[in-house]
Amino acid sequence: MSYGGYPPQQGYGQQYPPQGQPPYPQQQQPYGAPPGPPPGHSPYPQQHGGYGAPPGPPMGHHPSQSFGGHPSQSFGAPPPGPPPGQYGAPPGPPPGQYGQPQYGAPAQYGSGPPSPPSAGYVPGQVAPMDMSRQADDLRKAMKGFGTDEKALIAILAPLDPLQAAGVRQAFNQRHRRDLLKDIESETSGYFRDGLMALARGPLEQDVLNANKAIKGMGTKESILNDVLLGRSNADMNAIKAHYHHVYKRSLESDVKGDLSLKTERLFDMVIAARRNEESSPVIPQQTEADVSELYRATEGSKIGADQVVVCAIMTSRSDGQLRAISQAYRQKYHRELAEVLKKNFSGHMEDALLYILLNAEDRAKHDAQLLEAAMSGMGTKDDLLVNRIVRIHWDKHRMGQARGAYRHFFQRDLADRIRGETRGDYEKLMVACVQSA
Protein backbone atom coordinates (compact mmCIF):
# COMPACT_ATOMS: atom_id res chain seq x y z
CA MET A 1 0.00 0.00 0.00
CA SER A 2 1.32 3.42 -0.92
CA TYR A 3 0.76 6.58 1.13
CA GLY A 4 1.14 9.55 -1.18
CA GLY A 5 4.39 8.38 -2.70
CA TYR A 6 5.76 6.86 0.50
CA PRO A 7 6.74 3.30 -0.42
CA PRO A 8 5.68 0.19 1.47
CA GLN A 9 8.27 -1.86 3.30
CA GLN A 10 10.16 -4.35 1.16
CA GLY A 11 11.83 -7.64 1.79
CA TYR A 12 15.11 -7.29 3.61
CA GLY A 13 17.14 -8.38 0.64
CA GLN A 14 16.07 -5.32 -1.35
CA GLN A 15 17.18 -1.73 -1.46
CA TYR A 16 14.90 0.57 0.54
CA PRO A 17 13.68 2.90 -0.78
CA PRO A 18 14.00 1.65 -4.36
CA GLN A 19 17.01 3.16 -6.04
CA GLY A 20 16.05 6.10 -8.23
CA GLN A 21 12.51 6.25 -6.84
CA PRO A 22 12.07 9.12 -4.39
CA PRO A 23 9.67 8.04 -1.65
CA TYR A 24 8.43 11.55 -0.94
CA PRO A 25 7.11 14.15 -3.39
CA GLN A 26 9.60 16.79 -4.44
CA GLN A 27 8.85 20.46 -3.88
CA GLN A 28 9.46 23.55 -5.94
CA GLN A 29 12.59 25.64 -5.58
CA PRO A 30 11.69 29.34 -5.23
CA TYR A 31 14.93 31.10 -4.40
CA GLY A 32 16.72 30.88 -7.70
CA ALA A 33 19.35 28.41 -6.55
CA PRO A 34 21.58 27.04 -9.28
CA PRO A 35 20.07 23.79 -10.57
CA GLY A 36 21.55 20.88 -8.69
CA PRO A 37 22.90 17.69 -10.19
CA PRO A 38 20.76 14.58 -10.43
CA PRO A 39 20.55 12.83 -7.06
CA GLY A 40 23.78 11.02 -6.39
CA HIS A 41 26.07 13.01 -8.68
CA SER A 42 28.65 15.58 -7.70
CA PRO A 43 28.32 18.78 -9.75
CA TYR A 44 32.03 19.52 -9.72
CA PRO A 45 35.16 17.55 -10.56
CA GLN A 46 37.40 16.47 -7.72
CA GLN A 47 40.53 18.58 -7.38
CA HIS A 48 43.98 17.64 -6.23
CA GLY A 49 44.93 18.32 -2.65
CA GLY A 50 42.72 18.23 0.40
CA TYR A 51 41.84 14.84 1.74
CA GLY A 52 41.63 13.40 -1.74
CA ALA A 53 38.83 11.11 -2.77
CA PRO A 54 39.64 7.47 -3.43
CA PRO A 55 40.06 6.49 -7.09
CA GLY A 56 36.82 6.75 -9.03
CA PRO A 57 34.86 3.87 -10.49
CA PRO A 58 35.49 2.48 -13.96
CA MET A 59 34.37 4.44 -16.99
CA GLY A 60 30.68 4.20 -17.58
CA HIS A 61 29.90 3.52 -13.93
CA HIS A 62 28.16 6.33 -12.08
CA PRO A 63 27.70 5.76 -8.35
CA SER A 64 24.79 7.24 -6.50
CA GLN A 65 26.12 9.66 -3.89
CA SER A 66 24.32 11.94 -1.48
CA PHE A 67 25.51 14.32 1.21
CA GLY A 68 26.47 12.36 4.28
CA GLY A 69 25.61 9.06 2.69
CA HIS A 70 27.15 6.25 0.70
CA PRO A 71 26.94 5.48 -2.99
CA SER A 72 25.72 2.29 -4.55
CA GLN A 73 28.68 0.92 -6.46
CA SER A 74 29.90 -2.29 -8.05
CA PHE A 75 31.45 -4.99 -5.92
CA GLY A 76 34.84 -6.59 -5.97
CA ALA A 77 37.16 -3.76 -4.92
CA PRO A 78 39.72 -4.21 -2.14
CA PRO A 79 38.51 -3.54 1.40
CA PRO A 80 38.02 0.19 1.95
CA GLY A 81 40.55 2.27 3.80
CA PRO A 82 40.42 5.88 4.96
CA PRO A 83 41.11 8.49 2.29
CA PRO A 84 44.52 10.11 2.43
CA GLY A 85 44.27 13.14 4.69
CA GLN A 86 45.69 16.55 4.02
CA TYR A 87 46.44 16.99 7.69
CA GLY A 88 47.07 13.36 8.45
CA ALA A 89 44.10 11.86 10.21
CA PRO A 90 44.95 10.44 13.64
CA PRO A 91 45.09 6.65 13.41
CA GLY A 92 42.12 4.72 14.68
CA PRO A 93 42.37 1.93 17.25
CA PRO A 94 43.72 -1.39 16.00
CA PRO A 95 41.27 -4.00 14.76
CA GLY A 96 39.83 -6.11 17.53
CA GLN A 97 40.41 -3.54 20.28
CA TYR A 98 36.77 -3.69 21.29
CA GLY A 99 36.70 -7.44 21.51
CA GLN A 100 34.19 -8.02 18.73
CA PRO A 101 33.62 -11.69 18.02
CA GLN A 102 34.20 -12.99 14.52
CA TYR A 103 30.73 -12.06 13.28
CA GLY A 104 31.49 -8.41 13.98
CA ALA A 105 34.17 -8.16 11.31
CA PRO A 106 32.99 -6.03 8.39
CA ALA A 107 34.76 -8.32 5.90
CA GLN A 108 32.15 -11.01 6.61
CA TYR A 109 29.81 -9.31 4.14
CA GLY A 110 32.40 -8.70 1.46
CA SER A 111 33.56 -5.19 0.75
CA GLY A 112 32.69 -2.85 -2.08
CA PRO A 113 34.68 0.17 -3.21
CA PRO A 114 34.86 3.07 -0.75
CA SER A 115 32.70 6.11 -1.32
CA PRO A 116 34.36 9.50 -1.83
CA PRO A 117 33.84 12.31 0.68
CA SER A 118 30.61 14.27 0.35
CA ALA A 119 30.67 17.70 -1.28
CA GLY A 120 32.31 20.16 1.09
CA TYR A 121 34.44 17.56 2.88
CA VAL A 122 37.62 18.11 0.86
CA PRO A 123 39.40 21.23 2.24
CA GLY A 124 40.37 23.71 -0.44
CA GLN A 125 37.90 22.43 -3.01
CA VAL A 126 35.69 25.16 -4.50
CA ALA A 127 33.17 25.38 -7.30
CA PRO A 128 34.86 25.90 -10.70
CA MET A 129 32.92 29.08 -11.39
CA ASP A 130 33.34 32.80 -10.85
CA MET A 131 31.73 33.79 -7.54
CA SER A 132 32.85 37.44 -7.73
CA ARG A 133 29.35 38.85 -8.12
CA GLN A 134 28.07 37.05 -5.04
CA ALA A 135 31.13 38.15 -3.06
CA ASP A 136 30.66 41.77 -4.12
CA ASP A 137 26.95 41.66 -3.32
CA LEU A 138 27.72 40.30 0.15
CA ARG A 139 30.18 43.12 0.77
CA LYS A 140 27.62 45.66 -0.43
CA ALA A 141 24.98 44.16 1.88
CA MET A 142 27.20 44.67 4.94
CA LYS A 143 29.07 47.85 4.01
CA GLY A 144 28.25 51.25 5.44
CA PHE A 145 25.28 52.08 7.62
CA GLY A 146 22.85 49.22 8.12
CA THR A 147 22.78 45.67 6.83
CA ASP A 148 20.73 44.29 3.95
CA GLU A 149 19.54 41.09 5.62
CA LYS A 150 17.33 40.16 2.68
CA ALA A 151 20.35 40.17 0.35
CA LEU A 152 22.40 38.03 2.75
CA ILE A 153 19.65 35.42 2.78
CA ALA A 154 19.11 35.49 -0.98
CA ILE A 155 22.84 35.05 -1.68
CA LEU A 156 23.84 32.45 0.91
CA ALA A 157 20.81 30.16 1.31
CA PRO A 158 20.82 28.65 -2.23
CA LEU A 159 24.56 27.86 -2.37
CA ASP A 160 25.86 24.29 -2.35
CA PRO A 161 28.98 23.48 -0.28
CA LEU A 162 31.50 24.15 -3.05
CA GLN A 163 29.81 27.38 -4.10
CA ALA A 164 29.84 28.54 -0.47
CA ALA A 165 33.58 27.83 -0.30
CA GLY A 166 34.08 29.73 -3.55
CA VAL A 167 32.15 32.77 -2.29
CA ARG A 168 34.16 32.87 0.92
CA GLN A 169 37.41 32.63 -1.03
CA ALA A 170 36.36 35.33 -3.51
CA PHE A 171 35.23 37.62 -0.67
CA ASN A 172 38.65 37.36 0.94
CA GLN A 173 40.58 37.83 -2.29
CA ARG A 174 38.54 40.74 -3.65
CA HIS A 175 37.89 42.67 -0.46
CA ARG A 176 40.72 41.55 1.85
CA ARG A 177 38.16 40.78 4.51
CA ASP A 178 36.98 37.69 6.37
CA LEU A 179 33.38 36.86 5.48
CA LEU A 180 32.75 35.12 8.80
CA LYS A 181 34.01 38.10 10.81
CA ASP A 182 31.88 40.51 8.81
CA ILE A 183 28.76 38.38 9.30
CA GLU A 184 29.51 38.08 13.00
CA SER A 185 29.86 41.84 13.44
CA GLU A 186 26.89 42.84 11.27
CA THR A 187 24.22 40.36 12.43
CA SER A 188 23.05 38.80 15.68
CA GLY A 189 21.24 35.92 17.34
CA TYR A 190 20.22 32.73 15.58
CA PHE A 191 20.08 34.62 12.28
CA ARG A 192 23.82 35.17 12.65
CA ASP A 193 24.37 31.55 13.65
CA GLY A 194 22.58 30.34 10.53
CA LEU A 195 24.47 32.68 8.19
CA MET A 196 27.81 31.68 9.70
CA ALA A 197 26.95 27.99 9.36
CA LEU A 198 26.24 28.58 5.67
CA ALA A 199 29.48 30.51 5.18
CA ARG A 200 31.60 27.92 7.01
CA GLY A 201 30.40 24.99 4.96
CA PRO A 202 29.52 21.50 6.24
CA LEU A 203 32.97 20.25 7.30
CA GLU A 204 34.01 23.29 9.31
CA GLN A 205 30.56 23.49 10.91
CA ASP A 206 30.68 19.80 11.88
CA VAL A 207 34.08 20.24 13.50
CA LEU A 208 32.96 23.35 15.38
CA ASN A 209 29.84 21.57 16.63
CA ALA A 210 31.76 18.46 17.68
CA ASN A 211 34.01 20.63 19.81
CA LYS A 212 31.06 22.61 21.16
CA ALA A 213 29.32 19.37 22.13
CA ILE A 214 32.16 18.13 24.33
CA LYS A 215 33.65 21.27 25.87
CA GLY A 216 32.40 22.90 29.04
CA MET A 217 30.07 21.34 31.58
CA GLY A 218 28.31 18.25 30.29
CA THR A 219 28.11 16.77 26.84
CA LYS A 220 25.56 18.20 24.41
CA GLU A 221 24.51 14.71 23.37
CA SER A 222 22.11 15.65 20.57
CA ILE A 223 24.72 17.83 18.86
CA LEU A 224 27.33 15.08 19.12
CA ASN A 225 24.91 12.52 17.70
CA ASP A 226 24.02 14.77 14.76
CA VAL A 227 27.67 15.28 13.82
CA LEU A 228 29.06 11.76 14.24
CA LEU A 229 26.34 9.14 13.82
CA GLY A 230 25.28 7.63 10.50
CA ARG A 231 28.25 9.08 8.62
CA SER A 232 30.18 7.52 5.76
CA ASN A 233 33.74 6.41 6.44
CA ALA A 234 35.09 9.10 4.10
CA ASP A 235 33.21 11.91 5.83
CA MET A 236 34.15 10.63 9.29
CA ASN A 237 37.82 10.54 8.33
CA ALA A 238 37.52 14.09 6.97
CA ILE A 239 35.94 15.27 10.23
CA LYS A 240 38.67 13.61 12.31
CA ALA A 241 41.47 15.08 10.22
CA HIS A 242 40.04 18.61 10.20
CA TYR A 243 39.30 18.45 13.94
CA HIS A 244 42.94 17.55 14.56
CA HIS A 245 44.05 20.37 12.25
CA VAL A 246 41.93 22.98 14.04
CA TYR A 247 42.29 21.95 17.68
CA LYS A 248 45.66 20.13 17.63
CA ARG A 249 44.02 17.24 19.47
CA SER A 250 42.41 14.07 18.25
CA LEU A 251 38.63 13.87 18.17
CA GLU A 252 38.85 10.41 19.74
CA SER A 253 40.70 11.66 22.82
CA ASP A 254 38.36 14.62 23.32
CA VAL A 255 35.25 12.45 23.03
CA LYS A 256 36.73 9.82 25.36
CA GLY A 257 37.28 12.37 28.08
CA ASP A 258 33.67 13.50 28.02
CA LEU A 259 31.53 10.35 27.94
CA SER A 260 30.72 7.53 30.33
CA LEU A 261 32.77 4.38 29.83
CA LYS A 262 30.03 2.39 28.06
CA THR A 263 29.00 5.21 25.72
CA GLU A 264 32.66 6.03 25.14
CA ARG A 265 33.17 2.52 23.76
CA LEU A 266 30.27 3.00 21.32
CA PHE A 267 31.70 6.29 20.05
CA ASP A 268 35.17 4.75 19.77
CA MET A 269 33.66 2.29 17.30
CA VAL A 270 31.79 5.07 15.47
CA ILE A 271 34.84 7.33 15.12
CA ALA A 272 37.02 4.43 13.95
CA ALA A 273 35.17 4.75 10.60
CA ARG A 274 35.14 1.03 9.80
CA ARG A 275 31.59 0.70 8.51
CA ASN A 276 30.90 -1.54 5.57
CA GLU A 277 30.52 0.61 2.49
CA GLU A 278 27.07 0.97 0.95
CA SER A 279 28.43 -0.89 -2.07
CA SER A 280 28.91 -3.98 0.11
CA PRO A 281 26.31 -6.66 -0.64
CA VAL A 282 23.51 -7.68 1.70
CA ILE A 283 24.06 -11.40 2.27
CA PRO A 284 20.99 -13.14 3.76
CA GLN A 285 23.06 -15.70 5.70
CA GLN A 286 25.08 -12.95 7.41
CA THR A 287 21.94 -10.94 8.05
CA GLU A 288 20.42 -13.96 9.81
CA ALA A 289 23.60 -14.41 11.85
CA ASP A 290 23.50 -10.75 12.92
CA VAL A 291 19.83 -11.04 13.87
CA SER A 292 20.55 -14.10 16.02
CA GLU A 293 23.50 -12.40 17.71
CA LEU A 294 21.43 -9.29 18.45
CA TYR A 295 18.71 -11.47 19.98
CA ARG A 296 21.19 -13.38 22.14
CA ALA A 297 22.78 -10.09 23.23
CA THR A 298 19.46 -8.51 24.24
CA GLU A 299 16.18 -10.39 24.67
CA GLY A 300 17.86 -13.78 24.84
CA SER A 301 20.34 -12.79 27.55
CA LYS A 302 19.65 -13.71 31.17
CA ILE A 303 22.40 -11.45 32.53
CA GLY A 304 21.60 -8.18 30.78
CA ALA A 305 22.42 -6.80 27.37
CA ASP A 306 25.84 -7.49 25.87
CA GLN A 307 26.62 -3.94 24.84
CA VAL A 308 29.83 -4.74 22.98
CA VAL A 309 28.08 -7.20 20.66
CA VAL A 310 25.21 -4.82 19.90
CA CYS A 311 27.49 -1.82 19.37
CA ALA A 312 29.87 -3.81 17.16
CA ILE A 313 27.05 -4.78 14.78
CA MET A 314 25.31 -1.40 14.79
CA THR A 315 28.48 0.58 14.09
CA SER A 316 30.09 -1.70 11.48
CA ARG A 317 27.18 -2.47 9.16
CA SER A 318 26.18 -0.29 6.22
CA ASP A 319 22.79 1.41 6.13
CA GLY A 320 21.56 -1.17 3.62
CA GLN A 321 22.69 -4.02 5.86
CA LEU A 322 21.07 -2.41 8.93
CA ARG A 323 17.78 -2.10 7.02
CA ALA A 324 18.01 -5.79 6.17
CA ILE A 325 18.79 -6.69 9.79
CA SER A 326 15.85 -4.62 11.07
CA GLN A 327 13.40 -6.22 8.63
CA ALA A 328 14.72 -9.73 9.29
CA TYR A 329 14.46 -9.20 13.06
CA ARG A 330 10.83 -8.15 12.65
CA GLN A 331 10.08 -11.20 10.49
CA LYS A 332 11.77 -13.65 12.85
CA TYR A 333 10.76 -12.34 16.28
CA HIS A 334 7.67 -10.25 15.44
CA ARG A 335 9.11 -7.22 17.23
CA GLU A 336 10.69 -4.02 16.03
CA LEU A 337 14.43 -3.88 16.61
CA ALA A 338 14.01 -0.26 17.73
CA GLU A 339 11.72 -1.41 20.57
CA VAL A 340 14.27 -4.03 21.60
CA LEU A 341 16.98 -1.37 21.80
CA LYS A 342 14.71 0.90 23.87
CA LYS A 343 14.00 -1.92 26.31
CA ASN A 344 17.62 -2.96 26.78
CA PHE A 345 19.45 0.37 26.80
CA SER A 346 18.98 3.79 28.36
CA GLY A 347 20.33 7.31 28.31
CA HIS A 348 22.80 8.44 25.67
CA MET A 349 23.57 4.84 24.65
CA GLU A 350 19.90 4.22 23.81
CA ASP A 351 19.59 7.50 21.93
CA ALA A 352 22.75 6.84 19.89
CA LEU A 353 21.81 3.28 18.91
CA LEU A 354 18.32 4.38 17.89
CA TYR A 355 19.78 7.27 15.90
CA ILE A 356 21.97 4.86 13.91
CA LEU A 357 19.11 2.43 13.30
CA LEU A 358 16.40 4.96 12.41
CA ASN A 359 18.74 6.86 10.11
CA ALA A 360 19.48 3.63 8.26
CA GLU A 361 15.85 2.46 8.09
CA ASP A 362 14.49 5.68 6.55
CA ARG A 363 16.71 8.76 6.54
CA ALA A 364 14.02 11.12 5.23
CA LYS A 365 11.62 10.09 8.00
CA HIS A 366 14.41 10.39 10.56
CA ASP A 367 15.33 13.87 9.29
CA ALA A 368 11.69 14.92 9.61
CA GLN A 369 11.53 13.55 13.16
CA LEU A 370 14.74 15.36 14.14
CA LEU A 371 13.42 18.66 12.80
CA GLU A 372 10.14 18.21 14.65
CA ALA A 373 11.99 17.31 17.85
CA ALA A 374 13.88 20.62 17.65
CA MET A 375 10.58 22.52 17.52
CA SER A 376 8.26 20.52 19.78
CA GLY A 377 7.77 20.81 23.51
CA MET A 378 8.45 23.84 25.66
CA GLY A 379 10.39 26.30 23.55
CA THR A 380 12.25 25.79 20.30
CA LYS A 381 15.71 24.21 20.58
CA ASP A 382 17.18 26.82 18.26
CA ASP A 383 20.77 25.53 18.20
CA LEU A 384 19.55 22.14 17.03
CA LEU A 385 17.08 23.63 14.56
CA VAL A 386 19.69 25.85 12.88
CA ASN A 387 22.25 23.07 12.57
CA ARG A 388 19.78 20.42 11.42
CA ILE A 389 18.22 22.62 8.75
CA VAL A 390 21.58 23.82 7.42
CA ARG A 391 23.07 20.29 7.47
CA ILE A 392 20.16 18.80 5.53
CA HIS A 393 19.94 21.73 3.10
CA TRP A 394 23.47 21.11 1.74
CA ASP A 395 21.99 18.17 -0.19
CA LYS A 396 19.02 19.57 -2.11
CA HIS A 397 17.64 16.11 -2.86
CA ARG A 398 17.84 15.16 0.82
CA MET A 399 16.02 18.35 1.83
CA GLY A 400 13.30 17.67 -0.73
CA GLN A 401 12.87 14.18 0.72
CA ALA A 402 12.79 15.54 4.29
CA ARG A 403 10.08 18.05 3.35
CA GLY A 404 8.00 15.33 1.76
CA ALA A 405 8.46 13.04 4.76
CA TYR A 406 7.56 15.85 7.15
CA ARG A 407 4.31 16.49 5.33
CA HIS A 408 3.56 12.76 5.22
CA PHE A 409 4.18 12.05 8.90
CA PHE A 410 3.16 15.35 10.53
CA GLN A 411 0.42 16.42 8.09
CA ARG A 412 1.72 19.95 7.62
CA ASP A 413 4.23 21.88 5.57
CA LEU A 414 7.71 22.09 7.10
CA ALA A 415 8.18 25.75 6.13
CA ASP A 416 4.87 26.66 7.78
CA ARG A 417 5.90 24.82 10.93
CA ILE A 418 9.18 26.76 11.03
CA ARG A 419 7.34 30.06 10.54
CA GLY A 420 5.27 29.26 13.61
CA GLU A 421 8.35 28.67 15.78
CA THR A 422 10.77 31.39 14.63
CA ARG A 423 10.65 35.13 13.98
CA GLY A 424 12.17 37.87 11.86
CA ASP A 425 15.26 37.36 9.73
CA TYR A 426 16.00 34.09 11.54
CA GLU A 427 12.65 32.75 10.32
CA LYS A 428 13.25 33.98 6.77
CA LEU A 429 16.69 32.35 6.62
CA MET A 430 15.50 28.96 7.87
CA VAL A 431 12.55 28.97 5.46
CA ALA A 432 14.87 29.93 2.60
CA CYS A 433 17.15 26.98 3.41
CA VAL A 434 14.20 24.60 3.49
CA GLN A 435 12.81 25.96 0.23
CA SER A 436 16.19 25.85 -1.54
CA ALA A 437 15.48 22.21 -2.40
N, C-alpha and C positions, 0 to 999 in steps of 0.2 A: 504494500500500500504506500502511495506517495502522498506527502503532505506539502503541497505547494512547491515542488521541486526538491524537497528534502528526501534523500533516497532511503529506502528500507535497508535494514541490516542485511548483510550478505554472509555467506559461508566463510569460515575463518581462513580458508585458503585463498580468498580473493582480495584484491585491492579495494580499500574502502576509504573514501568514496571512489567510484570508478574513475580511472585515469581519463582526464580530458572532459569529464562531465561535472560541471560545478553543481554542488548540491543545493546552493542557495541562489536566488535570483540576483543578477548583477544590477547595480544602480547607476544612474547617470552621473556624469562628472562635470560639475558646473564651473569650476574655477579656472578653466583654461590651462590645466596642467598639460605638459607635453605628453603625447600618447605613449603609453607604456608598451613594453614588449609583450608578446603572447605569454601567458602564464608559463613559468618555468624557463624563460630565456633571459639571459643577461643582455641589456641593451648596449653594452660597451665592451670592447675587447679588453682582455686582461693585459696589464702592463708589467714590465719588468720591475723588480724591486718589491718592497713591502714583504708581506709574508709569502707571497708567491703561491698561486694555486697549483695543485698537482697537475701532471700532464693531462691534457684533454682526451676525450674519447676518440675513437677512430673516425675518419671522415665519413660523413653521412649519418652519424649517430648524434642525436640531439637530446641530451638528458633533460628531464623536467626538474627545474630548480626553483625554489621559492625562498623568500627571506626567512632565515632561521630554520630552514628545513633541509631535507635531503633530496637528491634527485633519484629518479628511477633510471638505472643504467644497466648495461649488459653485465653478465657475470664472467668470472674467470680471471679477474685481475689478481695480483698478489694482495695479501692482507694489507689493509690500509694502515698508513702511519701518519703522524702529524705533519702538516705542511711545514716547509722550512720557514723559520721565523726571522723577521728582520732584526728583532732584538735578541733573539735566542730564547725561546720559551723555556722556562724552568722544567727540568725533567720530571715526569710523573713517577709515582711509586712503581717499584718493580712488579712484574706479573706475579700474582699469587699472594701479594702482601695481605689481602683481606681474608685469605683462607677460603676462597670459593672452591667448592668441590668441582669435579670435572665437568659437570653439566653447565657450570657457569662460564665456561670459556667461550668467547664469541666465535672462535673458529669452528665450533660444533655445527653452525649453520652453513658454513661456507661464506667466503667474503667476496663482495663485489668491489668495484673500483671506488676510491674515496671521492666524496663530493668536494667541489671547490668551496672556498669561503663565500658567504653571501655578499651581495653588493654592499659596499661600505666597510667591509672587514679586511681590506688590504690597505694599510696606511700608505698615503701618497698617491693613491689612484683617484683620478678625477675624470669627469665626463669630457670626452674629446670634442668640446664645443666651446665657443666664445661666450663666457658668462659676464662680459664687461657691462652690458646694459643693466643686468640685474644688480651687479655690484654698485654701479653708479646710482641706480634708483634707490638702493638701500641707504647709501650715503646721503642722498638728497632727503630721504624720509627722516633722517636723524640729525641733520645739520641745521644749525641756527636755532631760532626760538620755536619750541614746540616739536612734537613728534607726530609723524603721519602713521598712526597705528594701522589704518586700513591698508596702506601700501606695504607695510611690513608683513602683514598677513597674506596679502595677495602674492607677494614675491616668494616667501619662504614655504608656505604650506604645500604648494604643488610639487616641490622639488623632490627628486629621488636622491638616494644617498650620494651618488657620484656627482650629481649636479650641485648638491649642497656643498660638497667639498670644493668644487670648482668655483662657486660663488665666494666662498670664504677665502680661497687663494687669490682670486681676482680682486677682492676688496682690499686685501693686504698689499698686493702689488701696485694697484692703481692709486690707492689713497694713503698708503703707509700707516694704516690703522688696523687695529684688531677688532674684527666684527663682534666677537663675543663681549669684549670690554665696552664697545659702544652700545650694544643691546642692554647690557647690565646697567649702564649709567643712564640710559634714556627711557627705560621701562621699569615696571615694578610688579610684584606679586606673582601669581601663577601665570599671568600673561607673559611675564619675563621668563619664567621657568620654561614655558612651552617654546618660546622663540629660541632660547639658548639650546634647548634639546634639539631643535631642528637644525640650528647652525653647527652644533657639535658633530652631528652624524651619529649613526647607531653604535659604532664601536666605542667612541670616546664617551658617549652617554652611558653605555653599559658598564664601562670601567669606573666611571664616576659613581654610578649607583651601587656597584658592588662594594666600593670603599665606604660609601655613605651607610650602607646596610650593616656594616660590621664595626664601624668606629663609634666611640661614645658609649653611653650606657645602654646595654641591651642590643640584641640583634633585631633589625627590622626585617622580620622573616619573609614577609610578602614581597618586599623589594628584592631580597636575595633569591627567592624562588623565581621571580620573573626574569632575572638576569641569567641564571645558571641552569635552570631545569628545562629539559626538552630540546637542548641545543644540539646542532650537528657537531661532529668532532672538529671539523675545520674551524667553525666559529668559536668553539670553546678554546681551541689552541690560540686563536687570534686574541681572544679576551685575556687569556693568561699572559701571553707575551706582552700585550700593550699595558696590562696592569703592572707587570714587572718593570717595564720601561718608565712608566709614570711615577710609581711609588717606590721603586728600588727595593721592593720586597715581593716575595712570591704570593700569589693569590691563595695557594694552598695553605701556607703558614698563617696568613691573616685569618682565613676562615676557621682553621683549626683552633686558633686561640679564642674564638668567640662562640663556639657551639658546645653543647653537651657531648659527651663521649660517643653516645650511640648515633646522634645526628651527625656528628663530625665524620664518623665512618661512612655514612651515606654520601655526604658531600665530597669526601675523598674519592669515592668511586665515580661520582658525577664529574668532578674536575679532571680526573685522569683521562677523560675523552677517549674511552675505549669502546664506544657503542658500535654494534654492527651497523654498517652503512645501509642506507635504504635500498641500495642495489642488491643487498644480500637476499637470497631466496628465503621464502617461508617454507620450511620442511615440516610436514604434518607430524612425523615421528618425533622430532625435537620439540615441537609445540606441545605434544602430549606429555613428553617427559617434563617440560617446564611446568605444565599444569599440575602434574602429580607432585612435583617438588614443592610448588607453592601450597598445595593442599597439606602436604605433610608438615610444612613449616608454619602453618597457621591453624586451620580448623582441625587437622589431624594430629596436632601436637598436644600431649598431655602435660607438658612442662612449660607452656607459653611459646609465643612465636619465636622462631629462629630468624632474627633480624638480618643476619649476614646473608642467609640464603635468599630471602626475599629481596634485599637490596641488590645483591649480585645480579639477579635476573632482571629486575626492573631498570637497572642502570646500564646494562650491557646489551639489551635487545633493541633493535630498531623499532621505529613507530609501527611499521607494518607487522613485525613479529609480535609486538605487544597487543595490537588489535586482534591478531590471530589467537594469542593466548587468552585474552579476555573473552572472546566468543567461544573458544573451546571450553573454558572454565564454566561458562554459563550452560553450555550444552551437557557437560558431564555431571555437574553438581547442582544445576538448577538454581544457582545463586550468582549474583553479580560480583565480580572480583572486587569492584570498588567497595561494596558492602563488607566484604571479608577484610579488606584493609582497614576500614573504619572500625571494625570490631576488634581487631588485633593490635592496632597501634593508636597512639594518641599524640597530641601536641604537634610540634614542628615536624616530627617524623611522619605522622599521619598525613599532614597537609602536603608534604613534599612528595610522598609516594602517590597520593591521589592526583597531584598536579601532573606528574609524569604520565600516569595512566590515562587521565581524562584528555590530556593534550594529544596523546597518541590515538585514542579512540575517535575523537572528532575535534580537530583543532578549532574549526570555526565556532562550534558550540561552546568550547572551552573559552575562546576569546570573548564571546558574548557574555558568558557567565562572569568572567573576570571584570569586564567593563561594568556590568550591573552591580557586582559586589563593591566596586569603588564608589558607587552612587547610592546604594541602598542603606537603610538604617539611619541612625542619628548622625546627620551631617555627612557631607561628601568628603571622601578621602582623596583630597585634591592631588597630593603627591603621586598616588597610585594612578589616578585618572589621567593626569598629564603624561606620565611615562608609558602607560598602557596604550593610550591613543596614539602617541607619537611612534612607539615601537611597531604597532600594527600597521600604521599608515605608510611606513617605508616600503611595504609590499602592497601595491595597489590592488592586486588580485586578492590577497589575504584580507584587506580591509573590506572589499566588496563582499567576500564570503561572510565576514563577521557581521556586516550590516544585515545581510539576508538572514543569518542565523538568529540575530537579535530580534528581528521582526517575527521570525517563526516561533521562537520560544517565549518571547515576552509580549508579543502582540502589540508592539508599538515601534515607531521609527526611532532609531538610535539617535539621530540628530535632535529630534524633538525631546527625547529624554535628557540629553545633555543641556539643551536650552533651559529645561526646568530646574537644573541643578547648578548652573553656573551663571555668571553675569558679565556684562560689559565686553571689553576686548578679549578677556580670557574665554568667554563663551564663544565669541566669533572665531577665535583661533582654533578651538577644539572642533567646532562644527566644520570649519574649512578643512581641517585634517581628515575628518570622517568623510566629507564629501569630495575629497580629492581622488577617491577611488572611482 
